[in-house]
Amino acid sequence: MKTQYLHLSAYSCDKCRGPVVSASIAVRENEISKETDVRELGALCLSCGHRQSKATESVGATRDFPPVQWDTTGPADMGHMAHAYFEALNRTEVHKP
């Protein structure tokens, strides 16, 4: 039985030192198998909207959160949701309050 896992990490933004949240989704064929089909969803600073794909060592440590099992409710495939999230992160416009 395939199981999908959401991975989250956070690190400091190079521009404003605010929190950057990075996400990816991976699939396991069973409980003891290695994760496959890893899809990066993107990274975004929650303070300024900067899209910083990697943590800079001089800014601070990366905080990796434990993977969370992410079940879909119903027969829908998560691929389209992950793709929509990734596209939203990569829009040319960043809406600021």
MOPAC internal coordinates of N, CA, C and O (Angstrom, degrees):
PM7 1SCF
backbone

  N    0.0000 0     0.00 0     0.00 0    0    0    0
  C    1.4533 1     0.00 0     0.00 0    1    0    0
  C    1.5365 1   109.31 1     0.00 0    2    1    0
  O    1.2310 1   120.68 1   -55.97 1    3    2    1
  N    1.2980 1   116.30 1   124.03 1    3    2    1
  C    1.4627 1   120.63 1   179.09 1    5    3    2
  C    1.5201 1   110.40 1   -73.51 1    6    5    3
  O    1.2310 1   121.25 1   -40.92 1    7    6    5
  N    1.3400 1   115.22 1   139.08 1    7    6    5
  C    1.4553 1   121.69 1   177.48 1    9    7    6
  C    1.5220 1   108.02 1  -129.43 1   10    9    7
  O    1.2310 1   121.07 1   -44.06 1   11   10    9
  N    1.3087 1   115.56 1   135.94 1   11   10    9
  C    1.4635 1   121.25 1  -178.74 1   13   11   10
  C    1.5314 1   109.35 1  -102.01 1   14   13   11
  O    1.2310 1   120.93 1   -39.53 1   15   14   13
  N    1.3386 1   115.82 1   140.47 1   15   14   13
  C    1.4652 1   121.51 1  -179.30 1   17   15   14
  C    1.5243 1   110.75 1  -126.08 1   18   17   15
  O    1.2310 1   121.04 1   -43.28 1   19   18   17
  N    1.3258 1   115.61 1   136.72 1   19   18   17
  C    1.4562 1   122.69 1   175.92 1   21   19   18
  C    1.5239 1   108.16 1   -97.78 1   22   21   19
  O    1.2310 1   120.41 1   -51.00 1   23   22   21
  N    1.3381 1   116.81 1   129.00 1   23   22   21
  C    1.4633 1   123.02 1   177.57 1   25   23   22
  C    1.5277 1   108.38 1  -112.97 1   26   25   23
  O    1.2310 1   120.73 1   -49.04 1   27   26   25
  N    1.3369 1   116.21 1   130.96 1   27   26   25
  C    1.4629 1   121.77 1   177.58 1   29   27   26
  C    1.5186 1   110.14 1  -125.57 1   30   29   27
  O    1.2310 1   120.97 1   -36.32 1   31   30   29
  N    1.3249 1   115.75 1   143.68 1   31   30   29
  C    1.4596 1   120.96 1   172.40 1   33   31   30
  C    1.5239 1   108.23 1  -142.07 1   34   33   31
  O    1.2310 1   120.93 1   -21.62 1   35   34   33
  N    1.3156 1   115.82 1   158.38 1   35   34   33
  C    1.4657 1   121.18 1  -179.51 1   37   35   34
  C    1.5220 1   109.13 1  -137.35 1   38   37   35
  O    1.2310 1   121.37 1   -35.04 1   39   38   37
  N    1.3288 1   114.98 1   144.96 1   39   38   37
  C    1.4610 1   121.49 1   176.89 1   41   39   38
  C    1.5204 1   108.60 1  -155.35 1   42   41   39
  O    1.2310 1   120.17 1    -8.38 1   43   42   41
  N    1.3258 1   117.27 1   171.62 1   43   42   41
  C    1.4648 1   122.43 1  -175.55 1   45   43   42
  C    1.5194 1   111.72 1   -81.14 1   46   45   43
  O    1.2310 1   121.25 1   -37.41 1   47   46   45
  N    1.3135 1   115.22 1   142.59 1   47   46   45
  C    1.4607 1   123.23 1   178.47 1   49   47   46
  C    1.5243 1   110.10 1   -74.72 1   50   49   47
  O    1.2310 1   120.32 1   -41.67 1   51   50   49
  N    1.3194 1   116.99 1   138.33 1   51   50   49
  C    1.4623 1   121.96 1   177.28 1   53   51   50
  C    1.5217 1   111.83 1   -67.07 1   54   53   51
  O    1.2310 1   119.86 1   149.91 1   55   54   53
  N    1.3377 1   117.88 1   -30.09 1   55   54   53
  C    1.4631 1   120.88 1  -176.09 1   57   55   54
  C    1.5282 1   113.40 1   -84.17 1   58   57   55
  O    1.2310 1   120.43 1   131.72 1   59   58   57
  N    1.3628 1   116.78 1   -48.28 1   59   58   57
  C    1.4666 1   118.52 1  -172.89 1   61   59   58
  C    1.5263 1   113.77 1  -122.75 1   62   61   59
  O    1.2310 1   120.27 1   178.69 1   63   62   61
  N    1.3252 1   117.10 1    -1.31 1   63   62   61
  C    1.4606 1   124.35 1  -179.04 1   65   63   62
  C    1.5308 1   112.80 1    66.97 1   66   65   63
  O    1.2310 1   120.51 1  -165.99 1   67   66   65
  N    1.3305 1   116.63 1    14.01 1   67   66   65
  C    1.4644 1   121.65 1   175.56 1   69   67   66
  C    1.5236 1   110.25 1   -76.93 1   70   69   67
  O    1.2310 1   120.23 1    -2.09 1   71   70   69
  N    1.3312 1   117.17 1   177.91 1   71   70   69
  C    1.4679 1   120.37 1  -177.77 1   73   71   70
  C    1.5292 1   113.09 1   -80.26 1   74   73   71
  O    1.2310 1   121.01 1   -54.60 1   75   74   73
  N    1.3224 1   115.67 1   125.40 1   75   74   73
  C    1.4618 1   122.08 1   172.27 1   77   75   74
  C    1.5212 1   106.55 1   -99.52 1   78   77   75
  O    1.2310 1   120.51 1   -51.31 1   79   78   77
  N    1.3336 1   116.63 1   128.69 1   79   78   77
  C    1.4536 1   121.71 1   177.22 1   81   79   78
  C    1.5189 1   108.16 1  -109.18 1   82   81   79
  O    1.2310 1   121.13 1   -51.59 1   83   82   81
  N    1.3268 1   115.45 1   128.41 1   83   82   81
  C    1.4548 1   123.02 1  -179.81 1   85   83   82
  C    1.5251 1   108.22 1  -118.75 1   86   85   83
  O    1.2310 1   120.51 1   -40.34 1   87   86   85
  N    1.3424 1   116.63 1   139.66 1   87   86   85
  C    1.4645 1   120.25 1  -177.17 1   89   87   86
  C    1.5197 1   111.99 1  -135.73 1   90   89   87
  O    1.2310 1   121.42 1   -30.53 1   91   90   89
  N    1.3294 1   114.89 1   149.47 1   91   90   89
  C    1.4594 1   121.50 1   172.85 1   93   91   90
  C    1.5252 1   108.31 1  -147.91 1   94   93   91
  O    1.2310 1   121.32 1   -19.86 1   95   94   93
  N    1.3299 1   115.09 1   160.14 1   95   94   93
  C    1.4609 1   121.86 1   177.58 1   97   95   94
  C    1.5140 1   107.84 1  -125.08 1   98   97   95
  O    1.2310 1   120.36 1   -41.88 1   99   98   97
  N    1.3398 1   116.92 1   138.12 1   99   98   97
  C    1.4658 1   122.45 1   178.46 1  101   99   98
  C    1.5287 1   109.11 1  -135.46 1  102  101   99
  O    1.2310 1   121.21 1   -19.72 1  103  102  101
  N    1.3293 1   115.28 1   160.28 1  103  102  101
  C    1.4615 1   121.48 1  -177.93 1  105  103  102
  C    1.5206 1   109.19 1  -120.98 1  106  105  103
  O    1.2310 1   120.94 1   -40.03 1  107  106  105
  N    1.3438 1   115.81 1   139.97 1  107  106  105
  C    1.4633 1   122.42 1   172.06 1  109  107  106
  C    1.5244 1   107.81 1  -116.50 1  110  109  107
  O    1.2310 1   121.00 1   -44.29 1  111  110  109
  N    1.3282 1   115.69 1   135.71 1  111  110  109
  C    1.4627 1   120.47 1   178.49 1  113  111  110
  C    1.5280 1   111.19 1   -71.48 1  114  113  111
  O    1.2310 1   120.18 1   146.21 1  115  114  113
  N    1.3570 1   117.26 1   -33.79 1  115  114  113
  C    1.4612 1   122.62 1   176.24 1  117  115  114
  C    1.5252 1   107.94 1  -154.81 1  118  117  115
  O    1.2310 1   119.87 1     1.04 1  119  118  117
  N    1.3123 1   117.84 1  -178.96 1  119  118  117
  C    1.4661 1   121.92 1  -173.80 1  121  119  118
  C    1.5240 1   114.33 1   -63.26 1  122  121  119
  O    1.2310 1   119.88 1   150.53 1  123  122  121
  N    1.3203 1   117.84 1   -29.47 1  123  122  121
  C    1.4643 1   120.15 1  -175.49 1  125  123  122
  C    1.5287 1   113.29 1  -104.35 1  126  125  123
  O    1.2310 1   119.90 1  -179.67 1  127  126  125
  N    1.3087 1   117.79 1     0.33 1  127  126  125
  C    1.4625 1   119.83 1  -178.53 1  129  127  126
  C    1.5220 1   111.85 1   -83.08 1  130  129  127
  O    1.2310 1   121.32 1   -20.30 1  131  130  129
  N    1.3042 1   115.08 1   159.70 1  131  130  129
  C    1.4566 1   122.75 1   176.36 1  133  131  130
  C    1.5319 1   108.58 1   -75.58 1  134  133  131
  O    1.2310 1   120.48 1   -31.24 1  135  134  133
  N    1.3250 1   116.70 1   148.76 1  135  134  133
  C    1.4638 1   120.18 1   179.45 1  137  135  134
  C    1.5266 1   110.80 1   -70.45 1  138  137  135
  O    1.2310 1   121.30 1   -41.87 1  139  138  137
  N    1.3244 1   115.12 1   138.13 1  139  138  137
  C    1.4546 1   122.18 1   177.90 1  141  139  138
  C    1.5220 1   108.42 1  -128.08 1  142  141  139
  O    1.2310 1   120.90 1    -2.69 1  143  142  141
  N    1.2997 1   115.88 1   177.31 1  143  142  141
  C    1.4613 1   122.19 1   177.51 1  145  143  142
  C    1.5315 1   110.84 1    50.20 1  146  145  143
  O    1.2310 1   120.58 1  -131.19 1  147  146  145
  N    1.3402 1   116.50 1    48.81 1  147  146  145
  C    1.4633 1   121.71 1   179.36 1  149  147  146
  C    1.5258 1   108.41 1   -76.52 1  150  149  147
  O    1.2310 1   120.65 1   -54.72 1  151  150  149
  N    1.3337 1   116.35 1   125.28 1  151  150  149
  C    1.4659 1   121.65 1   179.54 1  153  151  150
  C    1.5186 1   109.86 1  -122.22 1  154  153  151
  O    1.2310 1   121.22 1   -61.31 1  155  154  153
  N    1.3280 1   115.26 1   118.69 1  155  154  153
  C    1.4587 1   120.44 1   176.04 1  157  155  154
  C    1.5183 1   107.98 1   -73.42 1  158  157  155
  O    1.2310 1   120.37 1   -50.23 1  159  158  157
  N    1.3313 1   116.89 1   129.77 1  159  158  157
  C    1.4551 1   121.35 1  -179.84 1  161  159  158
  C    1.5174 1   112.30 1   -94.89 1  162  161  159
  O    1.2310 1   120.30 1   158.76 1  163  162  161
  N    1.3188 1   117.03 1   -21.24 1  163  162  161
  C    1.4452 1   120.67 1   178.19 1  165  163  162
  C    1.5144 1   112.33 1   124.90 1  166  165  163
  O    1.2310 1   121.52 1    -1.53 1  167  166  165
  N    1.3228 1   114.70 1   178.47 1  167  166  165
  C    1.4628 1   122.01 1  -179.77 1  169  167  166
  C    1.5186 1   108.54 1  -143.59 1  170  169  167
  O    1.2310 1   120.86 1   -37.10 1  171  170  169
  N    1.3350 1   115.95 1   142.90 1  171  170  169
  C    1.4457 1   121.09 1  -176.57 1  173  171  170
  C    1.5171 1   110.17 1  -150.67 1  174  173  171
  O    1.2310 1   120.54 1   -44.96 1  175  174  173
  N    1.3417 1   116.58 1   135.04 1  175  174  173
  C    1.4695 1   120.40 1   174.93 1  177  175  174
  C    1.5216 1   108.26 1   -75.32 1  178  177  175
  O    1.2310 1   120.55 1   -52.57 1  179  178  177
  N    1.3170 1   116.56 1   127.43 1  179  178  177
  C    1.4568 1   120.89 1  -178.77 1  181  179  178
  C    1.5251 1   112.60 1   -74.02 1  182  181  179
  O    1.2310 1   120.02 1   163.29 1  183  182  181
  N    1.3353 1   117.56 1   -16.71 1  183  182  181
  C    1.4640 1   120.86 1  -179.35 1  185  183  182
  C    1.5162 1   113.45 1   -90.31 1  186  185  183
  O    1.2310 1   120.39 1   131.51 1  187  186  185
  N    1.3472 1   116.85 1   -48.49 1  187  186  185
  C    1.4639 1   119.36 1  -173.35 1  189  187  186
  C    1.5278 1   114.31 1  -116.58 1  190  189  187
  O    1.2310 1   119.56 1   171.57 1  191  190  189
  N    1.3286 1   118.45 1    -8.43 1  191  190  189
  C    1.4575 1   120.94 1   178.29 1  193  191  190
  C    1.5212 1   115.15 1    85.90 1  194  193  191
  O    1.2310 1   120.22 1  -177.89 1  195  194  193
  N    1.3422 1   117.18 1     2.11 1  195  194  193
  C    1.4641 1   121.18 1   179.33 1  197  195  194
  C    1.5263 1   110.06 1   -62.84 1  198  197  195
  O    1.2310 1   120.23 1   -44.28 1  199  198  197
  N    1.3282 1   117.17 1   135.72 1  199  198  197
  C    1.4612 1   121.87 1   178.46 1  201  199  198
  C    1.5211 1   108.99 1   -96.52 1  202  201  199
  O    1.2310 1   120.80 1   -83.64 1  203  202  201
  N    1.2923 1   116.07 1    96.36 1  203  202  201
  C    1.4627 1   122.48 1  -177.05 1  205  203  202
  C    1.5176 1   108.00 1  -111.26 1  206  205  203
  O    1.2310 1   120.42 1   -69.64 1  207  206  205
  N    1.3318 1   116.80 1   110.36 1  207  206  205
  C    1.4632 1   120.21 1  -172.15 1  209  207  206
  C    1.5230 1   114.14 1   -77.17 1  210  209  207
  O    1.2310 1   119.86 1   157.32 1  211  210  209
  N    1.3315 1   117.87 1   -22.68 1  211  210  209
  C    1.4630 1   120.23 1  -178.28 1  213  211  210
  C    1.5204 1   110.25 1  -135.59 1  214  213  211
  O    1.2310 1   121.55 1   -29.12 1  215  214  213
  N    1.3258 1   114.64 1   150.88 1  215  214  213
  C    1.4668 1   119.73 1   176.08 1  217  215  214
  C    1.5179 1   109.08 1   -75.40 1  218  217  215
  O    1.2310 1   120.70 1   -37.91 1  219  218  217
  N    1.3258 1   116.26 1   142.09 1  219  218  217
  C    1.4503 1   121.80 1   174.95 1  221  219  218
  C    1.5217 1   107.71 1   -93.81 1  222  221  219
  O    1.2310 1   120.31 1   -51.52 1  223  222  221
  N    1.3094 1   117.01 1   128.48 1  223  222  221
  C    1.4711 1   121.12 1  -175.22 1  225  223  222
  C    1.5199 1   112.98 1   -57.76 1  226  225  223
  O    1.2310 1   120.18 1   142.94 1  227  226  225
  N    1.3295 1   117.27 1   -37.06 1  227  226  225
  C    1.4606 1   119.78 1  -176.12 1  229  227  226
  C    1.5287 1   112.85 1   -72.01 1  230  229  227
  O    1.2310 1   119.87 1   162.03 1  231  230  229
  N    1.3357 1   117.86 1   -17.97 1  231  230  229
  C    1.4606 1   121.00 1  -175.92 1  233  231  230
  C    1.5238 1   111.77 1   -83.77 1  234  233  231
  O    1.2310 1   119.38 1   144.87 1  235  234  233
  N    1.2983 1   118.79 1   -35.13 1  235  234  233
  C    1.4632 1   120.60 1  -179.64 1  237  235  234
  C    1.5135 1   111.56 1   157.74 1  238  237  235
  O    1.2310 1   121.46 1    -1.48 1  239  238  237
  N    1.3035 1   114.82 1   178.52 1  239  238  237
  C    1.4547 1   121.02 1  -176.67 1  241  239  238
  C    1.5243 1   111.81 1   -81.48 1  242  241  239
  O    1.2310 1   121.29 1   -27.76 1  243  242  241
  N    1.3180 1   115.14 1   152.24 1  243  242  241
  C    1.4565 1   121.79 1   174.07 1  245  243  242
  C    1.5184 1   108.68 1   -87.59 1  246  245  243
  O    1.2310 1   120.70 1   -44.41 1  247  246  245
  N    1.3160 1   116.26 1   135.59 1  247  246  245
  C    1.4568 1   121.60 1   176.79 1  249  247  246
  C    1.5248 1   107.60 1  -104.93 1  250  249  247
  O    1.2310 1   120.49 1   -67.21 1  251  250  249
  N    1.3281 1   116.67 1   112.79 1  251  250  249
  C    1.4577 1   121.77 1   178.46 1  253  251  250
  C    1.5219 1   108.89 1   -98.03 1  254  253  251
  O    1.2310 1   120.84 1   -53.17 1  255  254  253
  N    1.3162 1   116.01 1   126.83 1  255  254  253
  C    1.4511 1   121.55 1   178.89 1  257  255  254
  C    1.5284 1   109.37 1   -93.16 1  258  257  255
  O    1.2310 1   119.86 1   -29.96 1  259  258  257
  N    1.3264 1   117.88 1   150.04 1  259  258  257
  C    1.4732 1   119.81 1  -179.65 1  261  259  258
  C    1.5312 1   110.82 1   -60.46 1  262  261  259
  O    1.2310 1   120.07 1   -36.70 1  263  262  261
  N    1.3313 1   117.47 1   143.30 1  263  262  261
  C    1.4644 1   120.13 1   177.49 1  265  263  262
  C    1.5285 1   110.77 1   -60.13 1  266  265  263
  O    1.2310 1   121.24 1   -33.82 1  267  266  265
  N    1.3130 1   115.24 1   146.18 1  267  266  265
  C    1.4584 1   121.74 1  -179.54 1  269  267  266
  C    1.5212 1   108.47 1  -119.59 1  270  269  267
  O    1.2310 1   120.76 1   -49.28 1  271  270  269
  N    1.3323 1   116.15 1   130.72 1  271  270  269
  C    1.4572 1   119.78 1   176.24 1  273  271  270
  C    1.5217 1   107.95 1   -64.07 1  274  273  271
  O    1.2310 1   120.67 1   -50.42 1  275  274  273
  N    1.3204 1   116.32 1   129.58 1  275  274  273
  C    1.4469 1   121.12 1  -175.84 1  277  275  274
  C    1.5163 1   109.21 1  -122.28 1  278  277  275
  O    1.2310 1   121.14 1   -85.50 1  279  278  277
  N    1.3170 1   115.43 1    94.50 1  279  278  277
  C    1.4589 1   120.98 1  -178.72 1  281  279  278
  C    1.5123 1   110.25 1   -88.00 1  282  281  279
  O    1.2310 1   121.44 1   -36.74 1  283  282  281
  N    1.3080 1   114.85 1   143.26 1  283  282  281
  C    1.4606 1   119.27 1   173.59 1  285  283  282
  C    1.5133 1   107.69 1   -88.88 1  286  285  283
  O    1.2310 1   120.49 1   -28.24 1  287  286  285
  N    1.3028 1   116.66 1   151.76 1  287  286  285
  C    1.4554 1   120.62 1   177.26 1  289  287  286
  C    1.5145 1   107.50 1  -100.06 1  290  289  287
  O    1.2310 1   121.12 1   -79.71 1  291  290  289
  N    1.3095 1   115.46 1   100.29 1  291  290  289
  C    1.4558 1   120.25 1  -179.29 1  293  291  290
  C    1.5176 1   111.20 1   107.21 1  294  293  291
  O    1.2310 1   120.86 1     6.74 1  295  294  293
  N    1.3202 1   115.96 1  -173.26 1  295  294  293
  C    1.4618 1   120.62 1  -173.66 1  297  295  294
  C    1.5231 1   114.31 1   -80.55 1  298  297  295
  O    1.2310 1   119.21 1   179.58 1  299  298  297
  N    1.3134 1   119.12 1    -0.42 1  299  298  297
  C    1.4705 1   121.31 1  -176.27 1  301  299  298
  C    1.5178 1   111.07 1   -64.48 1  302  301  299
  O    1.2310 1   120.73 1   -35.77 1  303  302  301
  N    1.3130 1   116.22 1   144.23 1  303  302  301
  C    1.4559 1   122.78 1   177.91 1  305  303  302
  C    1.5234 1   109.11 1   -88.77 1  306  305  303
  O    1.2310 1   120.08 1   -45.87 1  307  306  305
  N    1.3409 1   117.45 1   134.13 1  307  306  305
  C    1.4610 1   121.57 1  -179.34 1  309  307  306
  C    1.5231 1   112.40 1   -71.09 1  310  309  307
  O    1.2310 1   119.67 1   166.71 1  311  310  309
  N    1.3036 1   118.24 1   -13.29 1  311  310  309
  C    1.4631 1   120.92 1  -177.32 1  313  311  310
  C    1.5162 1   112.68 1   -55.84 1  314  313  311
  O    1.2310 1   119.90 1   136.66 1  315  314  313
  N    1.3267 1   117.80 1   -43.34 1  315  314  313
  C    1.4562 1   120.21 1  -178.71 1  317  315  314
  C    1.5222 1   111.40 1   -68.03 1  318  317  315
  O    1.2310 1   119.87 1   145.63 1  319  318  317
  N    1.3380 1   117.85 1   -34.37 1  319  318  317
  C    1.4647 1   120.77 1   178.74 1  321  319  318
  C    1.5208 1   110.80 1   -69.49 1  322  321  319
  O    1.2310 1   120.46 1   138.21 1  323  322  321
  N    1.3265 1   116.73 1   -41.79 1  323  322  321
  C    1.4595 1   120.72 1   178.30 1  325  323  322
  C    1.5224 1   109.85 1   -63.88 1  326  325  323
  O    1.2310 1   120.66 1   138.30 1  327  326  325
  N    1.3176 1   116.34 1   -41.70 1  327  326  325
  C    1.4589 1   120.87 1   179.60 1  329  327  326
  C    1.5339 1   110.73 1   -63.48 1  330  329  327
  O    1.2310 1   120.07 1   137.88 1  331  330  329
  N    1.3309 1   117.48 1   -42.12 1  331  330  329
  C    1.4649 1   121.28 1   178.83 1  333  331  330
  C    1.5274 1   110.92 1   -63.76 1  334  333  331
  O    1.2310 1   120.07 1   139.60 1  335  334  333
  N    1.3312 1   117.48 1   -40.40 1  335  334  333
  C    1.4631 1   121.38 1   178.07 1  337  335  334
  C    1.5219 1   110.34 1   -63.57 1  338  337  335
  O    1.2310 1   120.59 1   134.99 1  339  338  337
  N    1.3336 1   116.48 1   -45.01 1  339  338  337
  C    1.4583 1   121.24 1  -179.64 1  341  339  338
  C    1.5301 1   110.22 1   -61.54 1  342  341  339
  O    1.2310 1   120.03 1   136.51 1  343  342  341
  N    1.3217 1   117.56 1   -43.49 1  343  342  341
  C    1.4657 1   120.38 1   178.71 1  345  343  342
  C    1.5204 1   111.53 1   -64.26 1  346  345  343
  O    1.2310 1   119.98 1   141.91 1  347  346  345
  N    1.3268 1   117.64 1   -38.09 1  347  346  345
  C    1.4634 1   120.86 1   178.71 1  349  347  346
  C    1.5271 1   110.41 1   -63.44 1  350  349  347
  O    1.2310 1   119.76 1   142.08 1  351  350  349
  N    1.3215 1   118.07 1   -37.92 1  351  350  349
  C    1.4606 1   121.06 1   178.47 1  353  351  350
  C    1.5159 1   112.07 1   -68.69 1  354  353  351
  O    1.2310 1   120.44 1   150.71 1  355  354  353
  N    1.3249 1   116.76 1   -29.29 1  355  354  353
  C    1.4590 1   120.64 1  -175.08 1  357  355  354
  C    1.5140 1   114.44 1   -99.34 1  358  357  355
  O    1.2310 1   119.96 1  -164.21 1  359  358  357
  N    1.3315 1   117.69 1    15.79 1  359  358  357
  C    1.4655 1   120.18 1   175.50 1  361  359  358
  C    1.5206 1   109.61 1   -63.50 1  362  361  359
  O    1.2310 1   120.87 1   -29.03 1  363  362  361
  N    1.3180 1   115.95 1   150.97 1  363  362  361
  C    1.4611 1   119.78 1   179.54 1  365  363  362
  C    1.5213 1   111.99 1   -71.74 1  366  365  363
  O    1.2310 1   120.18 1   153.24 1  367  366  365
  N    1.3321 1   117.26 1   -26.76 1  367  366  365
  C    1.4520 1   120.65 1   179.74 1  369  367  366
  C    1.5179 1   110.79 1   -99.40 1  370  369  367
  O    1.2310 1   120.61 1   -42.75 1  371  370  369
  N    1.3165 1   116.44 1   137.25 1  371  370  369
  C    1.4499 1   121.57 1   172.46 1  373  371  370
  C    1.5163 1   106.39 1  -113.64 1  374  373  371
  O    1.2310 1   121.00 1   -59.19 1  375  374  373
  N    1.3246 1   115.69 1   120.81 1  375  374  373
  C    1.4544 1   120.11 1  -178.77 1  377  375  374
  C    1.5193 1   109.72 1   -82.56 1  378  377  375
  O    1.2310 1   120.91 1   -56.43 1  379  378  377
  N    1.3173 1   115.86 1   123.57 1  379  378  377
  C    1.4606 1   121.06 1   178.54 1  381  379  378
  C    1.5217 1   108.90 1  -116.39 1  382  381  379
  O    1.2310 1   120.31 1   -35.50 1  383  382  381
  N    1.3333 1   117.02 1   144.50 1  383  382  381
  C    1.4731 1   119.78 1  -179.58 1  385  383  382
  C    1.5032 1   112.54 1   -64.68 1  386  385  383
  O    1.2310 1   120.10 1   180.00 1  387  386  385

